[in-house]
């Protein structure tokens, strides 16, 4: 019969019992692995978050710059449009005022009345170079002389349509001073220069030579405006 100690020894030899210290070592190794894995995961997450933060910040910056640029352009467009609107309003206001004045005057005065008090707003002169010619039957010039007529309007607060009624053509859009002035015996053209309230009509397209003779022919209306007693002026080119 075996003793108690021998039986215990045999049991220990035949059993697959693993000491507790072996299991403890494995558990300790697993904890270190998990910690390292967790650290790697945290680093990865932080890297992803950082990249996303940079992308987000860049996107916000881009949107901000683009928005500011758009707002700046929009502001410039608004300012430009505002200026145009103010100009339009001013022009329209002047047009409305002129129309109101015109309608009011037309209810009080006839066209002949308006012509009578705007007649003196206009003055006319026949010039050779800078010398104004008074009423004459004969005019002597040099080959290089320049002949022209000046039409001058005085400043007025009246609307243009009434002011023009007082000029030579009585505001007729189909008429012109050119139709009231001509040369007989010389080819010519008339150049028109408008500057402010002064219109200048200059004889051009012809050459004056010594011994040339020709006539300046005026309409009755222009002769009266020039205060001439005759409507035909004989011109002689001297040496």
C-alpha positions as CSV (number, residue, x, y, z in Angstrom):
1,X,0.0,0.0,0.0
2,X,1.3,3.4,-1.1
3,X,1.9,6.1,1.3
4,X,0.0,9.3,1.1
5,X,3.1,11.3,0.0
6,X,3.8,8.9,-2.9
7,X,0.2,9.2,-4.2
8,X,0.5,13.0,-4.1
9,X,3.7,12.9,-6.0
10,X,2.3,10.6,-8.7
11,X,-0.7,12.9,-9.1
12,X,1.6,15.9,-9.6
13,X,3.7,14.1,-12.2
14,X,0.8,12.9,-14.2
15,X,-1.3,16.1,-14.2
16,X,-1.1,19.0,-16.7
17,X,-1.2,21.6,-14.1
18,X,0.6,24.9,-15.1
19,X,2.0,27.1,-12.4
20,X,0.2,30.4,-11.7
21,X,3.3,32.4,-12.5
22,X,3.2,31.4,-16.2
23,X,-0.4,32.8,-16.6
24,X,0.6,36.0,-14.9
25,X,3.5,36.5,-17.4
26,X,1.2,36.1,-20.4
27,X,-1.3,38.6,-19.0
28,X,1.4,41.2,-18.3
29,X,2.6,40.9,-22.0
30,X,-1.0,41.3,-23.3
31,X,-1.5,44.6,-21.3
32,X,1.7,46.1,-22.8
33,X,0.6,45.2,-26.3
34,X,-2.8,46.7,-25.8
35,X,-1.2,49.9,-24.4
36,X,1.1,50.2,-27.4
37,X,-1.9,49.6,-29.7
38,X,-4.0,52.2,-27.9
39,X,-1.1,54.7,-28.3
40,X,-0.9,54.0,-32.0
41,X,-4.6,54.4,-32.4
42,X,-4.5,57.7,-30.5
43,X,-1.7,59.0,-32.6
44,X,-3.5,58.0,-35.8
45,X,-6.8,59.6,-34.6
46,X,-4.9,62.8,-33.6
47,X,-3.2,62.9,-37.0
48,X,-6.5,62.5,-38.7
49,X,-8.1,65.2,-36.6
50,X,-5.1,67.5,-37.2
51,X,-5.4,67.0,-41.0
52,X,-9.1,67.6,-40.9
53,X,-8.6,70.7,-38.8
54,X,-6.1,72.0,-41.3
55,X,-8.4,71.2,-44.2
56,X,-11.3,72.9,-42.4
57,X,-9.3,76.0,-41.6
58,X,-8.1,76.2,-45.2
59,X,-11.7,75.8,-46.5
60,X,-12.9,78.6,-44.1
61,X,-10.0,80.9,-45.2
62,X,-10.8,80.2,-48.9
63,X,-14.5,80.8,-48.4
64,X,-13.8,84.0,-46.4
65,X,-11.4,85.4,-49.1
66,X,-13.8,84.5,-51.8
67,X,-16.7,86.1,-49.9
68,X,-14.8,89.3,-49.2
69,X,-13.8,89.5,-52.9
70,X,-17.4,89.0,-54.0
71,X,-18.6,91.6,-51.5
72,X,-16.0,94.1,-52.6
73,X,-17.0,93.6,-56.3
74,X,-20.6,93.8,-55.3
75,X,-19.9,97.0,-53.4
76,X,-18.1,98.5,-56.4
77,X,-21.1,97.6,-58.6
78,X,-23.5,99.1,-56.2
79,X,-21.5,102.3,-56.0
80,X,-21.3,102.5,-59.8
81,X,-25.0,101.8,-60.2
82,X,-25.8,104.3,-57.4
83,X,-23.9,107.0,-59.3
84,X,-25.7,106.1,-62.5
85,X,-29.1,106.3,-60.8
86,X,-28.3,109.7,-59.3
87,X,-27.2,110.9,-62.7
88,X,-30.4,109.6,-64.2
89,X,-32.5,111.1,-61.5
90,X,-30.8,114.4,-62.0
91,X,-31.3,114.3,-65.7
92,X,-34.9,113.2,-65.4
93,X,-35.6,115.9,-62.9
94,X,-34.2,118.5,-65.2
95,X,-36.3,117.1,-68.0
96,X,-39.4,117.1,-65.9
97,X,-38.8,120.6,-64.7
98,X,-38.2,121.8,-68.3
99,X,-41.3,120.0,-69.5
100,X,-43.4,121.6,-66.7
101,X,-42.0,125.1,-67.5
102,X,-42.7,124.5,-71.2
103,X,-46.2,123.4,-70.6
104,X,-46.9,126.3,-68.3
105,X,-45.4,128.9,-70.8
106,X,-47.5,127.4,-73.6
107,X,-50.7,128.0,-71.7
108,X,-49.8,131.7,-71.3
109,X,-48.0,132.7,-74.4
110,X,-48.4,131.9,-78.1
111,X,-45.4,130.8,-80.2
112,X,-45.1,134.3,-81.7
113,X,-45.0,135.8,-78.2
114,X,-42.2,133.4,-77.3
115,X,-40.4,134.3,-80.5
116,X,-40.7,138.0,-79.7
117,X,-39.0,137.8,-76.2
118,X,-36.4,135.2,-77.2
119,X,-35.4,137.1,-80.4
120,X,-33.0,139.3,-78.6
121,X,-31.2,136.3,-77.0
122,X,-29.5,135.7,-80.4
123,X,-27.0,137.9,-82.2
124,X,-25.3,137.5,-85.6
125,X,-22.2,139.0,-87.2
126,X,-20.3,138.7,-90.5
127,X,-16.6,138.7,-90.0
128,X,-13.4,139.0,-92.1
129,X,-10.7,137.6,-90.0
130,X,-11.5,139.2,-86.5
131,X,-13.1,142.3,-87.9
132,X,-16.9,142.5,-87.8
133,X,-18.4,143.9,-91.0
134,X,-21.2,146.5,-90.7
135,X,-23.8,147.1,-93.4
136,X,-22.1,147.6,-96.8
137,X,-22.6,147.1,-100.5
138,X,-19.0,146.2,-101.4
139,X,-16.3,144.3,-99.5
140,X,-12.6,144.2,-100.3
141,X,-10.5,141.2,-99.0
142,X,-7.0,139.8,-99.3
143,X,-6.4,136.3,-100.8
144,X,-5.5,134.8,-97.3
145,X,-8.5,136.3,-95.5
146,X,-11.1,134.2,-93.7
147,X,-14.8,134.9,-94.0
148,X,-17.2,133.6,-91.4
149,X,-20.5,134.2,-89.6
150,X,-20.9,134.0,-85.8
151,X,-24.2,133.0,-84.1
152,X,-24.2,133.8,-80.4
153,X,-26.8,133.0,-77.8
154,X,-27.1,134.7,-74.5
155,X,-27.4,132.5,-71.3
156,X,-31.0,131.9,-70.3
157,X,-33.0,130.0,-67.7
158,X,-35.7,129.2,-70.3
159,X,-35.9,125.7,-71.7
160,X,-33.9,125.1,-74.9
161,X,-37.0,124.6,-77.0
162,X,-38.1,128.1,-76.3
163,X,-34.7,129.7,-76.6
164,X,-34.3,128.1,-80.1
165,X,-37.5,129.7,-81.2
166,X,-35.7,133.0,-81.1
167,X,-32.9,132.1,-83.5
168,X,-32.7,132.7,-87.3
169,X,-34.5,129.4,-88.1
170,X,-37.1,129.8,-85.4
171,X,-36.1,126.4,-84.0
172,X,-36.9,124.5,-87.2
173,X,-34.9,121.3,-87.1
174,X,-35.0,121.0,-90.9
175,X,-33.5,124.5,-91.4
176,X,-29.9,125.8,-90.8
177,X,-28.0,129.1,-91.1
178,X,-26.2,127.4,-94.0
179,X,-29.4,127.7,-96.0
180,X,-29.4,131.5,-95.5
181,X,-25.9,132.2,-96.8
182,X,-24.2,131.5,-100.1
183,X,-21.4,132.6,-102.5
184,X,-22.2,133.4,-106.2
185,X,-19.3,132.9,-108.6
186,X,-17.1,130.7,-106.4
187,X,-17.2,127.1,-105.4
188,X,-17.3,126.7,-101.6
189,X,-18.3,124.7,-98.5
190,X,-19.2,125.9,-95.1
191,X,-17.6,124.4,-92.0
192,X,-19.6,124.5,-88.8
193,X,-17.9,124.8,-85.4
194,X,-20.1,124.7,-82.2
195,X,-18.5,125.8,-79.0
196,X,-20.8,126.4,-76.0
197,X,-23.3,129.2,-76.9
198,X,-21.3,130.2,-80.0
199,X,-21.7,128.7,-83.5
200,X,-19.2,129.7,-86.2
201,X,-19.9,129.1,-89.9
202,X,-16.7,129.5,-92.0
203,X,-16.4,129.6,-95.8
204,X,-13.9,126.9,-96.9
205,X,-13.1,124.8,-99.9
206,X,-12.2,127.7,-102.1
207,X,-9.1,129.8,-102.9
208,X,-9.2,133.5,-103.2
209,X,-7.0,134.9,-105.9
210,X,-6.1,138.5,-106.8
211,X,-8.7,140.0,-109.1
212,X,-11.5,137.5,-108.1
213,X,-15.0,138.9,-107.9
214,X,-18.0,137.2,-106.4
215,X,-21.1,137.9,-104.4
216,X,-22.1,137.0,-100.8
217,X,-25.9,136.4,-100.9
218,X,-27.9,136.6,-97.7
219,X,-31.5,135.6,-97.0
220,X,-33.8,138.4,-95.9
221,X,-33.9,137.0,-92.4
222,X,-30.1,136.8,-92.1
223,X,-29.7,140.3,-93.6
224,X,-32.0,141.7,-91.0
225,X,-30.2,139.9,-88.2
226,X,-26.9,141.3,-89.5
227,X,-28.5,144.7,-89.7
228,X,-27.6,145.0,-93.4
229,X,-29.7,147.2,-95.7
230,X,-28.9,144.9,-98.7
231,X,-28.9,141.1,-99.0
232,X,-26.2,141.0,-101.7
233,X,-22.6,142.1,-101.0
234,X,-20.1,142.4,-103.8
235,X,-16.6,141.0,-102.9
236,X,-13.3,142.0,-104.6
237,X,-10.0,140.3,-103.9
238,X,-7.2,142.8,-104.0
239,X,-3.4,142.4,-104.3
